[in-house]
Amino acid sequence: MSTSNPSDAAISNSPSYPTFEELFNVRTKVTPSTARRRIFWELNGPFPAALHVMKDIHSPTSLTPYFSNRTWHPISQESLCEPKISSVIVSVTQLQNWESDWKDCHMRHGELGEAQEGRRYGDLSDYDPNGDSDREEHLLGCCGEPRPRKKNVKILVKAASGTFVTVHDYLSTVHPWLMGLKEDITKAENVWGIGDVSDMMVNCNGLARLMITEKDNFIARASIIPNPAPRIALQTQVESPQGYRPVMP
């Protein structure tokens, strides 16, 4: 005699949702939900202690714990985005740009005739003619630093319920992953030697490609309440797995 789990039946009868990448390929705009945009996400500390919920998207100083008294905030079960998706592959802007930024920074040392510590050239065993811009000589190290090769790692976030990705699915998967990458993110952010970047946050507008920002900058920007924009000829930004591209409404 076979038995069935009621939850399995519920999942099988639930609507199926596309992936973020499938929607992008058919040029469907995917935007973070209001629930996602209310997350005050510090890249400092374990999950869920580092996460809070803003009263609204323009109240970064009015916060409620994401987890308190053994209870998750109701926002945790809301959809990550609109339209709903079944999964999304996530990367980090700073890590995606790290190698090219590092090359731009350290190539200038050679152009200026500076004798930098550990400056060396050589072959790239995994050279990619389509992805690597330095086609003849490859800078492998400079200023005592190795070239940050192939640091653009990614992670897949799937709907735990088998339906759509919730805010909790996303945060519980991505935050521990980001904390494991924090040292690399800090180095990538500080390629140009801008100083202390220890007080970092995750920008609330990204889905597939996250931007790490300084906490003070996040609070300042989130506190701005924009004026209603006229509908005539305004250029907007659509997120893609590779970044953002401008489109006309």
N, C-alpha and C positions, 0 to 999 in steps of 0.2 A: 504494500500500500504506500503510495507516494504522498508526501505532504508538501505544501508550498508555504512560503513565508509571505504574509500579507504585504510587507514592505517591498518585497520583490515585485509583487503584482502592481503595486502603486507606481513603482519606477517604470515598469514596462508600459503602463498606460499613460505615463507623463509625456508631454511633448518633447521632441528632440530639438536641441539648439545647435547652431553652427559654431565652429571655432572662430576665434578672433581673426585668424589668418584667412579663413574662408570668406568672411565678410569683407576683409580688406581686398581680396582678389576680385571681388565683384563690385568694388568701389562703394561699399556701404559704410557710412560713417559710424564709428563706435565711440561713445563718450562715457567718461566716468559718471556713475550715478551720484546723486546728491549725497547718498550714504557714504560712498567712497571719498568724496571731497570733504566730508566732515571729519575724516580721520586725521588726528594730530599724531604724526608718526616719527618719533625720534629714533635715530640710529644709535641708540645708547641704552644698553641693558637688554635683558632677555624678554621673550614673549611670555605673557602679554603685558608685563609691567611697563614697557616702553611706549605703550599705545594708549591714547585718550581719544575722546570724541568731543568735537567742538559743538557748542550750542547751535551754531549755524556755520555756513562756509566762510563767514567774515568775522568769526569770533574766536581767534586763536588764543585768547587769554581766558576764555570761559570754558573750562574743560571738565569732563566727567570721565572717570576711569573706564576703559574698555572692558575690564573684568573687575568685579567688586562683589564681596560677600558671596563668593562661589557662584556668581551669576554673570553671564555674558550680557553685554549691552544689547538691546533689541536690534540695533543696527547691524549686528553681526550676521543676521540671517537674510538681510536684504541683498538684492542683486548687486554685483560689482559694477555693472555698466548697463547702458541701454544702446542697442537691444541686448537681450541676455545672450550669453555665450556658454559653451560647454567646456572650453579650455582656452588658455592663452600662454604663449611662450614669452618669457620675461627676460630682458637684459637690462644693463645699467649703462647710461650714457657715458659716464666717466670712464668705465672700463672699455667700452667700445672705441673711445677716442684716445685711450692712453698711449698706445704704441705710436700713432701718428703724431700726437702732441709731443711725446718724448723725442721723436726724431726731429721735429721742427725746432725744439729747444736746443738739442745738443749738436745738431748739424751746424748751427751758427758758431759754435765754438771753433770748429775747424776753419770756417770761412774767415773768422777774425784772427786766425793764426795762433790761437791759444793752445798751449800744451796742456791738455787736460789729463788728469789722473785716470789711468785705465782706458784711455781711448784706443779702440782697436776695431779693425775691420775683418771681415771674413765671409764665408759662405753661409747661407741659410739652408739648412737641410730640408726644410719644409717650404721653400720659396714658392710663392703663388704669383704667377705673372699677371693674373687678373686682380689680385688684391693688394699686392705689394708695389709701392710707388718707386722705391729705390731699385732700379733695374740693373745697375752696373756694380756699384760698391755698396756693401751692406754694413752699416754701423752696428756693431754688436755690443759695445759698451763705451761708457764715457763718465767722467767724474766719479769713478768708483761704483757706477750703477750698471747692471746688465740691462740690455734692451728688454722691455716688458713684452715679450713675444706671446701672441695668441691669448690675450687675457679676456677676450670678449665672451665670457661664459654665459650660459642661459639656463633657465629652469622652466619646466612645464608645470603649470597650475591647472588642475582638473577639478570638476565639480565633484565633491565628495558624495553628494546624494545621488549622483548619476543624472542630474537634470542640468541646472545652471550654476555657474560659479558665483558663490556668495562672497560678501566682504570677508567673512571668516575664513573661507577656503583660501582666499588670496593672502591675507595677512599671516595666517598660521603656517603657510608654506614659504612665503617670500621673506618674512622677517628673520627667521633663523638662518636662512641662506645668506642674506645680506650681512648679518653679523659675522658669519664665517669669512666674508670677503672684505670686512671693514678695513683691514690693514692695507689691502690693495687699493681700495677706493680712496683711502686717505692719501696714499702715494700718488695716485692718478690725479686727484684734485690739486695736489701741491707740486705738479711738474714744474711750474713756473716760479716756485718759491714764494707763494703769496703769504705764507705764514701759517698760523694756527688754524687748522680746519677740523678740530676735534669735536666741536658742537654741531653735529650734522643732523639733518632731517631728510625724509623722503618727500619730494614734491607730491601734492595731492592730485595732480592732473594727469599723471602718467598711468598707463596700463601695461602696454607691451614693452615700453622703453622708459625706465625710471630715471629721473634726474635727482641727484643728491644735492641739497642746498644747505647753506648755513642757516642756523635756527633764527638768528636775528632777521635775516633777509626774508625768510618764510613768513615770520610774524608780521613784518612790515607790509609785505605784498598781500597777505591774506586779509589784513585789516582794511584794505582799500575797497570801498563799495563803488563799483563803476556806475557811471551814468548810463541810462538806457541808450543803446546804440541805434542810429538810424539804419534802416534796412537797405539803403541804396549803396551799391558797389562796395560793400565791406568785404575785405579779404579775411578768411578764417584759416585755421590750421587743422589738418586732419592727421591723426596719428597713424603711423605705419610701423611694421616691425623694424624698419630701418631708420625711423625717426619721424619727422613731421614734414608735410608738404603743403603748400598754400593752395587753396581752392576758392573759387568764387561761389557764393550762395546762389 
